[in-house]
Amino acid sequence: MNTHVTNAAGERIANPTTDLSRRSFLVGTAATGLVLGYAGFADSALAATTPSAFEPTVWYSIAPDGLVTVTCGKADMGQHIASTMAQIICEELGAAWKDMRVQLASNDPKFNDPVLGAQITGGSWSTMMNFDAMSRAGAAGRIALTEAAATAMGVPAKELVARDGVVVHPKSKKQMSYAEIVKSGKITKSFTPDELKAITLKTPDQYTMIGVSVPQLDIPSKTNGTAKYGIDTMLPGMVYGKVVTPPVRFGATVKSVDDSEAKKVPGFIKAVTLDDKTGSTSGWVVAVANTYANARKAADALKISYDKGPYANVSTESILAEAKKLQAQDDSGQFFVKDGDPASALSGAAKVLEAEYTTSINIHAPLEPMNATAEFKGDILHIYSGNQFATRSGAIAAGAAGIDPKYVVMHQAWLGGGFGRRLDADMMVPAVQAAKAVGKPVKVIYSRENDMTMDYSRPLTYQKVKAGLDNDGKLIALSHDVVSAWPTARWGIPDFLTPSVDKKGPLDSFTVNGADFFYTVPNHHVRAIKNELAHNATPSGQLRSVAPGWTFWAVESMIDEIAVASGQDPAQFRIALLDGKGKNDGGAQRLRNTLLAAMGLSGYGAKKLPKGEGMGVACVSSQERATASWTACVAHVAVAESGEVTVKKLTVATDVGTQVHPDNIRAQVEGAALWGLSLAMYEKATLKDGGIEQTNFDSYTPLRMSQVPEVAIAVIANGEKATGVGEPAVTVVAPALGNAIYNACGARLRALPITAAAVKAAMKA
């Protein structure tokens, strides 16, 4: 397995002995029928493997020298999830942090266990969904070690204390280190699933590791250059592939390839036209050469003619027009929420508000461009890459090769940025098919232009919201239609789709999550409408925060509009709606607390602001209701007469339940807020003649360092179940900004990104 292990001091540690036999790497799980949840360990999961090593679970082992190596089944893209998993285990195991190590999992089927489900990293799920299982794994290991020590010392196990990698008997002063216990080979304790579930875990007041900002185990290697990313892969005999992509995003086919000029490039090997049965790519050619520089030259020299396919005339404007047409049809889409009767309530409302909200196509653009290296060894395909969905990616690679997924070995690497982009595995297709065609290992690296024009982008969305107020200014009805491509439906994994409440079939809830908010509204409908044109012409993916990045833009903007129309303060209006009635019990109270915390920290309403300045609020429960995270933002802006907006400060409060690593939480919340700011004000991709127009950072312009405002963060840690922190702050910033701009100058914005021209036009309206 191509992994590396580091300790807290950043020292590179030799990999533990790994069985490299074909059997140990055969993959038996395809990309369907996934289970995301928990179950018990197998009865034998906590049995010692050999006298020389103790492997309580597949997720960590203790070597005879006492070093604890945690295998992380999640993608680590700078969010330090590998260290987080190690920290959770360390807390209950009673190990010393200096003895902890981390490595990344392969796609060995043993890592698709019933405890932690498929190897997928997204949705801010990792800590939330793994905390209990990893805690129990650590606790079970500690109990097994303690019982073995009790036998060796001849004392009752209940009198022993385990801490910092040592088991101590306070009465007799006897002690044994974890290393000595493992060397003894006397660990025999195992747990049934029921016994594992029955273990009493520590309460928050007993924590000594959780809640401590310990050194992140992955930082030293990432800063001294020894960490290996997918792009760093080097194999004996390896050659390089450079993809040539068509002028349209999807649907093109290659009619002919003239490689006569490419043959003049030194080191040119072959031009491979992809035949991609997985549907990940269409109309792609790979130029293969002995170096990447020569592969680029050869790619530039190829003369390719295309059939541009059925989407060659599609544009941003035509996708938006199609969305509006679909929304206007009463029978389109499926219902995600269907509470009460909004139509009837709206017909009798004292005041009705209606608004349209749009978001543009957005691109992931991770720092490390998409890449993969493929090598065939006999009938086994080895893939070297960084990806967020190993379970699905293995099936994509197998489909590209035309082999059974059990013959694919995936070597996971650190990710130089993911943000949802590496949930897809298109980069593996050209590497696999080129390697098969030339009979050598092939590394494919996307250029920035390939990366942007062929991104599985955040889709263009169109939303229409209608709200009704009674004579007392109370919100009595809200109807919300969401029209977009359906990224998750594209995966073809039934378990990721949600049955519609109107029984019309499954829908992609990842396009409407967030619209099922925690405000109490007696009549509330949310309709999810698939825009087939957008779905096919711009195959979309999951970009950091997914649907709440657009649904909360509409919801939180409309809530402000309603508050203003009823003559109420927008923050107090929200607080009244967060009454916790019915299905909103618990969640609404936590969300209200974050709003109050953000208001207090920002000084919202405490003093009169200068002319042209304003504060705006928003509060969200990203992601899904079942895995909610509670976050609020107060944005402070200044707006010039020209419409130019200066973001002076973002104040974000978030309820994380249990915080594992305080510094990391603050870093993630800050990064998410700035990502949200970037999407809200600076990032936009457009489609013309079927192709993405923005090809590099000169035309696609994320937030620059000079545009970064002050960011203040309040973290609420109340001992509840740990929530996710990687994405929620992305979703709350845009509406807070829009609402702040309105309060500063009276301009109401309903389209992202927010531009000076749009602000100026709205000021005049």
N, C-alpha and C positions, 0 to 999 in steps of 0.2 A: 504494500500500500504506500503510495507516494505522500507521506505525511511527515511532519516534523514536530518536535516536542520542545517546548521551552519551559524554564522555571521562572519563578518570580523575579529572579535577578537578571533574567534575560539570557541565561546560559543555554546554548544549544545542547540538547540531550539526545543521545542515540535512541533511535526508535526501539520500543520493546519488540521482542521477537514476534514476528508475524508469520502465520501460516500462509504461504504464497501459493498453495496448491490450487489447481483449477476448481476443486470442489468448494473451497472456502469462499470463492468469489462468484459462484453461479447465482444469477439473479432470477428469482422465480416470481417476482411481482410485476405485473404489467401496470399501465397507467389508469386502471379502472378499479372500481370497487374499493376505494380507499376508506379507511376508518380514522377519523381524527378524534381521539378521545383517550380514555384510560381503561385499562383492565388490569388484572393482577399479573404478577410475574409467574412464569412457569414454576412448578413445584421445585425443580432443581436449579432454579436461577441463582440461588445463593449458596450453592455448593462450591467448595474449593476445587479449582481445576487441577492443580498439581501441587506437590509438596513445596515447590519453589516459588509459587506465585499464588496470589489470592485475587480471584476475579469475581466479585460478588454479583455483578451484572455485566452485560456487554458494554455498559457506559463508563465503567472505570475498573481499574485493577491496581493492586498494591504489589510492588516488586519486593524481593527479599531485602533490598536496601531501604525500604520504607517509602520510596517515592510513589506517589499516587498519580496515575495518568488517567485523565478524564477524556473520553472520546465524545466529541460534540457532534450530534447528528443534525445540527442546524448550520446554515450558511453564515459565516462570519464576514460581514462586509464593512467592518469598522465600528459596529455597534457592540463589540466585545462580548458577544453572546457565549463564546467558548469559556471565557473567564467567569461569566455569570453562572453557567452550569457548574463549573468547578467550585464556585463560592457556595452555591446551594448545597452541593454534596459535602463540602468541607465542614459546613456548619453542623450537620447531624453526624457525620463520620467522626468528628473530633480530631481531624488531622491538623497538622501545622501548615500554614499557608506556604511556607518556604519549601515544603515538600510536594506542592501541587504542580502538575504539568497538564498541558492540553494538547490534543491532536484532533484532526478532523476525520469524520467517518467516511468510509467508502460506501458503495451501494450493496455491500454484502447483505443478503436478505435478513440476517440476524438483526440488522439495525432497523428494519421495518417491523419492530415488535409490537405486540398488542398494547403495550403500556403507552408508548409515545406516538403511535401511528406512523403515517408516511413521513418521509424526510422532506418537509416543506417549510420554508421560512418566509413568512409574510403575515399581514394582518395584525402585527404587533402581538402575535400569539405565543412566541417562544417561551418567555418567562412565565406568562400567565398559565399556559397549558402544561408546563413541565415542572413547576415549582413543587407540587405535592409529590409527584413520582420520584423526582431526584432527591427530595428530602427523605422519602421512605427508603430509597436505595442507600443513601448515606447512613441512615439510622440502622438499617438491617446489617450493614457492614460493621458498624460499631458494636452492635450486640453480638455478632458472631465472633469478632475479635476479643471482646470482653469475656465471653464464655470460654473461649480457648485459653485465655490468660488465667482465668479462675481455676481451670483444671491444672494448668502448669504450676500455679502458685499454691494450690491446695487451699484456696479460700473461697467463700461464697461469692458468686458473681455480683450479687446485689450490693456488696460492700466495695466494689471497684468503681473508680472514676476514670473516664477516658477524656483526655484533653491534650492538644498539641502533639498528637501522634504517640502518646504514651498512656498505658493503662497502669493506674496507681492504686495500691491498697493502703489507704491512710493509716490504718491501725498498725500494721506491721512494717510500713515503709517499703514494702516490696513493690517492684514495678517492672514492667516489660514494655519495651518499645514495640510499635507496630511491626517494625522490621524483624525483631526477634520472634514475635508471634507468627509471622508469615513463614520465617525460616523453620520454625518448629514443625510445620506441616500438620498441626493438630486442629486446624479449624474444620469443624464438621457440621456446624449449625446450618440448617436450611429453613426456608419459610414457604408455607403454602400461600396462595393468594389471599386467603382470609386472614392468615396471621400477619401478612404484610400490611394489609389494610388496618389491622387492629393496633399497630404500633402507635404509641402515643408520642407525637412529635413535640418539639419544644414550643413553648409559647413565646411571643415576641419579647417579653421581659427577660427571657433566658438566653436570647441570642448573644453570641460573642463575635460572630462573623457577618451575619446578615445585618445590613445597615452600616457597614464599615467600608470606607473607600480604600480598599486594599489595592496594591499595585496590580494593574491589569497584566495578565500573563502574556498577552500577545503584543504588547507595545514595544518591548525591547527589540524583538526580531524585525518588527515593521519599521523601526527607526534606524536600525543599523544595517538594513539591506539584506538580511539573511532570510526573511520571510519570502516564501515562494508563492507567486500568483500564477494563474493559468498562463499568462503571457510569458512567464519565465521558463516554461517547460522546454527542456532540451533532451533529445533522444538520439542515440547513435543512428546515423544514416538518415536523419530527418531532413525533409525538404519543406518548402513553403508554398502556401497557396494564397493568392490574392483574388477576392471575388470581384466579378464585374456584374453589376446589377442593372436591371432595365430602367427606363425612364418613368415607369409607373410603379406604384407601391405594390400592387398585386394583380395577378391575372394574366401577365404577359407570358408568351412562350418564345423560345428561340427558334428562328427559322433557319439560320445558317451562321456558321462561324468561319471566318477567314483568318487563319493563323500564320499566313506567309510572312508577315512582318515580325510577328512574335518569334518565329524560328531564328531570326537574326540576333535575338537577344542572347548573350552568353548565359549558359546554364538553364535555358528554357527546356522544360520536359514535356509538357502536354497541356492542352486546354480541355477541360472536362465540363461538359454540359450536364447540369444536374437533372436527374430524373427523380424528383422528390415525391414519394408516395405518401409522406406524412402531411403534406399540404403546408409545410412551414415556409417554403420558398416557391417562387415561380419565375421562370425566365432568367435564372442565374447561370453564370459560367465561372469556372475557377481556372486561373492561370497558375500552373505549377512550375516552380523553378528551384534552383539550388540555394538561392538566398532570397530574403524577403524583398530586397531592393530589386533584384532581377525579376521576381514575380510581379512586382508593381510595373516595371518597365514592359514586361510581356503583356500584362493586362491592358495597359494603355495602347499597346500595338494591335490588339485584337480588333477585328472589324466584325461586328455582330449585327445581324438584322433581326428584328423582332416583329411578332404579331403582338400588338400592345394589349389585346384582349378587351373584355367588355367594359372596363372601367376607365378607359383612356380619356374620356371626356368629363370625368367626375371632378368636381371642385368643392371647395369649402362652401360656396354659395349653394350648390345643388344639394349637398348633404343637409344643410340647414333648411332648405326649402322642403326637402323630403320629410324632415323631422316635423315641421309645422303641419304638413299635410296629414301625416300619421296622427298627430295629436288631435287634429280636428275631427277625426273619425271616432264616433262613439264606441265602435266595436273593436278597436285596435288595442293590443296589449293585454296584460293580465293584472289583476289586483294584488298588490303586496300588502296593503292595509285596507280594510273595509269595515270601519266602525261607524255605525249610525247612518244617517242619510243627509250628506252635505247638500245635495241638490234641493231638497225640501227646505232645509234650514236656510240656505242662501236665498231662496225665493221669498222668505219672510223676514230676512235680516234688515236691520235698520240702516246698515251701511255695508256695501260690498266693495272689496278691493280686488284688483286683478293685475298680475304682472307676469312678464316673461323674463327668464334668466338664461343666459348662455355662457358656456365656457368653450375655449378653443382647443384645438389639438395641442397636446404637450408631449415633449420628448424627454426620455430619461437621461440620456447623455452621461453615463458614468465615466469617471476619469479613465479607468482601464477599459478600452474598447472591447467589444465582444471578440472572443477568441476560443479556439479549441484545437487540441492536437489529437489525432487519431492514429492508432497503430494496430494492425492485425498481427497476432501471433498464433499461427495455425487457425483454428476456428474460433478463437477468442478475440474480441474487439476491445481494445483498451482506449478509453477516452480520458484526456487530461484537460480539466477546465474548472472554472468556478461557477457553480450554479445554485439556485435557490430551491430547486424541486428535483432532487436526485431521482425520486421514484418515477416521475414522468419523463425526465430527461433521458433516463436509460432506455425507456420505450421508444422515444424519438430517435435516438441513435440506432437502436435495433431496426426500426422501420426504415431508416435511411440506408442501412446496410443490407436489409432483406434477410435478417436472421432473427432467431428467437431471442427475446430480452435476457434470457438466462445466460447467454454467451457474451454479455456486455459487462465489462469491468470499468467502473468510473472512479477516477482518482481525483478527489475533491481538493481544491486549492482555496487559499484566501481570496476574497473577492475585492477587487479595486473599485468598489461601488456596485450596487445592485438596484436598490430602490424599486424592486419589482421587475426590472428588465430581465434579470437572469432567472425568472420563473419560466421563461421560454428557452428553448434549446436549439433555435435555428442555426446558431454558429457551429453546432456539431454536424449538421447535414453536409455542408461543403467539405469539411475535414474528413468525414467518413467516406464520402463518395470519391473524393480525390485520392485518399489513401488506398482505396480498393482499386482505383483505376491505374495507379502508377506502381503499386506494390511496395511502397515505402511509407514510413511514418510521415504525416503531413500536418504542419501547423498552419492554421488559417487565422489571420488577424484582420479584422475589419478596419478599414480606414475610418476617419471621423465622418466622412461623407457617407460611407456605407452604413455606419452606426446610426446616423440621423435619418437618412432617407428610408431606411428599412426597419426603423424602430417599431416595436409593438407599443404604440403610443397610447397616452390617455386620450379617449375619444372626444370628439366634439359633442357637446350635449346641449339640448334644448329642454327647458322646463317651463311649464305654465302653472301658476299657482293662483287660486281664487280663495278669498277668505271673507267671512261674514261676521259682523259684530251686532250685538243686540243694543237696545237703547241705553244700557249702562256702560257701553264700551267693552263688553266682555266678548272674547273670541268664542263663537259658537259653532263655526264650521270652517273646514279647510280642505280644499281639493287640490291635489298635487300630481301632475303628470310629468314623468321623466322619460325622455326619448334619447336613446344613445345606441351605439354598438354594444354588444354583449360579450365582453372579453372572456368571462369564465365559460360561457357556453361554447366558445371556440375550442376549448380544451377537450370537449367530448367526454367529460367525466361526470356521470349522472349524480354522484354523491355531492358534487359541488353546486348543484342547482336546488332550488327551493320550490315546493309545491305552491301554486298560487292559491289565494284564499277563495277565489271564485271557481276553482276546480277546472280551469281552462288548460292546465298543463304546467310544467315546470317553468320557472323564470330565473333569470340571473339576479339573485338578490344582491350581488356585489355591485350592481349598478344603481340600486335604490337604498342600500343601507344608509341610515342617518335620517331618511325621510320618515321613519317610524320613531319619532322623537319621544322625549319623556315629558313633554308638556301635556297637560290635561285639556283635551279638546273633544267634546262629546260626539261631534260628527267629523270624521276624518277618513279620507280616501287617498290612497297612493296607487297610481297606475304605472307599471313598468312597460314601456313600449320599445320593442326592438327595431332599430333603424337598419334594415337589411342592407341598404346601400352603403351606409357607413361601415357596417359589419364586414362587408365583402371588399370594399374598395380601400378601407383603412383598417386592416386587421389590428385590433386593439389589445392591449395588455393591462396589467395591473401596475399603475404608477403610484408611488408612495401616498397612502391615504385612500386610494381607490375612490369609490362612490362618495363617501363623505366629503371629499374634496370639492364636489359640485353640488351634492344635495344640501349640505349645510350652507353653501353660498346662497342658495335659494331660500331655505327655511329661515336662516338667521337674518337675512336681508328683509324678508317679508315680515317677520315678527317685528322688526324695527318700524317698517312702514305702517303696520297695524297700530303699534303703540303711538306713533306720531299722529295718525288719523284719529285716534281716540283721546288725544290730548294727555297721554300718560308718559312718564319717564320710561324709556325702553328697558332699563335695568330692572326697575320696580315692576314693570309689566311682566317681565320674564319670571321674576320671583313669585308673582301671584300665580302664574301658570304652572310653576313647579311645586304643586301642592301634594304630590305623591299619592294621588288617589288611584284606586284600582290597580291596573297592571304596572303603573309607574311607581308603586311603593318601593322605597329604598333608593332606587336610582335617581329619582327627582331630587331627593334631599341631598344626595352627594353632589349632584350637579349644581344645585343652588349654593352649596357651601363653597364650591370653587369660584362661582361668580362673585360671591361676597368677598372672598379672599383677594381676587384680582381687583375688585373695586377698591378695597381698602389699601392694597399695596400701591395702586396707581394714583390714589387721591381723586378718583372719579367723583365729580360733583362737589368736591370740597372747596373749589374756588373758581372764580370767573376767569376764563381763558382769554388771551388777546384776540382781537379780530382776525379772522382767517384761520383760527385754530379750533380743533374739536377733538373730543374723545368719543369713541364708539365701542360698544360691547358686543360680545357674542359668547355663547356657551354651547358646548357640544358633548355628545356621548360616544364618539367614535370608539370602536368600529361597529360591529354588530351589537345589537341589544344584549345578546347572550354573553358577549365578551367586551362589554362597554369599558371605556376609559373616560374619566370625567375631567374636562378641561374647559377653561374660560380664558378670554383675552380682552384686555382693554387696549385699544390702539389710540395713540395720540399723534395727530397729523397737523401740518400747516399747509394751507392751500393758497397759492399765489393767484393773482388775477388772470395770469396766463393759463391757469389750470394745472400748473406743475404742482405735484404733491411731494412734500417732504415728510417722511415718516420719522417722527422724533423719538418715539419710544413704543415698544410692545411690552405689555405686562401680562404674563401668562401664569395662571395657577392650575395645578393639576393634582388630582387625587390618585395616588399610585397604590393605595392599600398598604402593601408591604414593600418597602424599598430595599433592594438588595445592595446596590452600590450607589450611594448618594451622588457622588461626582459624575458618574456615568449617566444617571437619570437627568441631571441638570444639563449635561452636554447634549443628550439626545433631544430634550425638550427645546433647547436653544436652537439646535440644528434644524429641528422640525419646523419651528416658528419661522426661521429664515427661509427655509424651503417654501413654506406657505406664502411668505412675502414675495419670493421670486415668482411663483406661479401667479400670484394676484396682480403683479404690476409689470413684470418684465418679460415673461416667456409666452411666445405664441408661434405656432407652426401653422402653415396654410397649405392647402392642396390646390393644385392647378394642373389641368390635363392629366389627372390621375396620379401625379407625383408630388411628393413633399418638396416645397420650394426652398426651405432652409437647409443648408448643407454643412454649415460649420458655425463656430461661435461668433463669427462676424455678423451673421444674420439671425441666429437664434441666440438670444442674449440673456442668460440667467443673471441673477443678482451679482453685482460686483462688490468687492470689499469696501469701496468708497461709499456704497449705498447702504451699508449695514447700520441700522439704528441701535440705540441702547435697548437691551433686552433684560427685563427683570423677571425673575422666576420665583414662584412660591410653590413648594412641594408639600402636599398634605400626605403624611404617612400615618395611617390610623390603625394599622395592624390587620386590616381586612385582607382578603385574597389579593395577591399581587396582580396589578393590571399591566397592560402594555404601554410603552411610552414612545416608541419609535415614530408613530404616525399621528396621534391625535392633534398635536399642536399645528400640524400642517393644515388641518381642516378649519380651524377657528379663526385664522388670521384674516383671510380675505373678507368675510362678512364684517368683522370688526373694523377693518380698514374702510370698507364701503360706508358703514354706518358713521364712522368718524368723519369722513369727507362730507357727508350730508350735514352733520352738525357743524362743520367748519364753514361751509359755503352754500348749503342748500341744494347741492347737486346730488341727485339720486342715481347711482350707477347700478346697472343690471347685467353688465357683460364683463367677462374677464378675458384678457387682462385689462386693468384700469389704465387708461392713457390720459395724458394732459389734454389732448383734443376732445376726448369724450367728456372729461370733467368740465372743460370750458363750454362745450355745447350744452351740457346739462345745467350749467349755471345760468345760461341764457334762456333756457326753456321755461 
